[in-house]
């Protein structure tokens, strides 16, 4: 399995996770996962809206169960709170904790830094080719799934 793309992608993902907050003193004791960071970014960008789990399902094309698991962990670590939506009592709106709201810019800096580390020594042409191949791979999986949203 020397050229196994799936394992290479997973290995890169794990390495990024290890390196992400390596030298950051500004981050809280609990370091959010990549999915949690994406949710934090989305919540901060849409802070003037009532965001529910359903909104996150649509925005990130992930299942209700996955969103629920991620939100439960975020709530457990006090990254978010969920309150009953006054317009629809079946839905709970998600509110970003003030501490993580303030850390949003630091998180963005960490992401930008990691992007620069990853792209180091890779030409613009190679990056474009990588993105093209990656998009083809995503389309291949979407075509295989047929009925799933991609």
N, C-alpha and C positions, 0 to 999 in steps of 0.2 A: 504494500500500500504506500509506496514511496511517493507517488504522484496523486494521491487521493485528495481531490479538491475539497471535499466535505470536511475532512479532518484538518486540512490546512486552514480553512476559513474559521473553524472552531478554535484551533490553536491561536490564531491571530486575535480572535475575539477575547480569549482568556488572557493573552499577553497584554492587550490594551487595558483590560480590567485591572490587572496588577499594576500597570504603570500609571494609570490615570491620576491617582492622588498621591503618588510616591513622595513628592517633596512639598506638598501643600500643607501649610500650617493653618490656613483659614477654614478648612473644611471641618464639619462637626465630627464627633466620635463615630457616628454611623455614616458610612460613605454610601450614598445612593448607587443603585445599579444603573446600567445604561438605560434600561427601560424606564426606571424611575426618573432619571435625568430628563429623558424625553418628555415624560408626563409633566415634570416640574416646568420645563421650558414652555410646554403647551399651555399649562395653567397660568403661567406668568404673562404670556402673550395674549391670553383671552381673559384677563382678570376682570374685565368689565362685563363679562357674560356669566350666566349660570351654567357651569359645565357639569355634566353627569357622566357616569360610566359609559352610557350609550354613545355620548359624543366622542369619548376616547376610543371606543371600539371602531367607530367610523373613521376617525382621524388617522389611526395607526393600523387599520385593517387587521385587528386581532380579535380573538374570541372573547365572548362575555366572561368565560371562566378565567382566562388569562388576566383580563382587566381587573376582575374581582380579586384574584390572588395578589396582584401587584398593589392594588389599592389597600387591601387588608394589611399588607406588610408596611406600606407607607403610613397607614393610620397607626399601626402598632409602634412605629418609630417616631411618631408625632411629626411627620413631614406634612401631613394633611389632616383635616377634619372633614367629616361628612355630616351635613345637616339636611333635614327634610326640606324639599323644594316647596315653597308656598304655592306655586302654580300647579304642581303635580305631586301630591303627597306620596305617590308610589316611587318617585325618583328622589335620590339624594344628591344635592349639589356638593361639589368638591371644592374645598377652600384650602389654599396653600398656607401652611404655617408661616408666620411672620419671619422666623429665623431663616427658613429656606427661601422665602421671597427675597430677603436681603442677600442670600448667598447665590442667587440666580446669576448675577454678573460674574462672580468667581467661578461658578460652574462653567459658564460660557468661555471664560479664559482658559480653563483646563481643557475643554474640548478643542478650542483653537490651537492650543499648544500641542495636544496629542495629534491633531491633524497635520501640523507642521512636522512633527517627529516622524509620522508615518510616511509623509511625502518626501522626506529628506533623500536626496540623490536620485529621485525619480523625475524624469523629464515631463514636461507638459504633455508631450505626445504619448508617453507611456501612461500617464494618468488618464488621458482621454481614451486610450485603447482599453485600459483596465475598466473604466466606467462603461464602455460599450460592451465589453464581454460580460461584466457583471449584470447589466440590464438584460442581455440575451439569456443569461442563466435564470434570472428572475422570471422572464417571460416563459422560458421552458417549463419551469415549475408551475406557473400559473396555467399554462396550457394543459399540463398533466392533471391539475386539479379540476379543470373544466368548470364546475359549478361554483367554485369558491371565488370570493372577491379578491381581486389582486390590485 
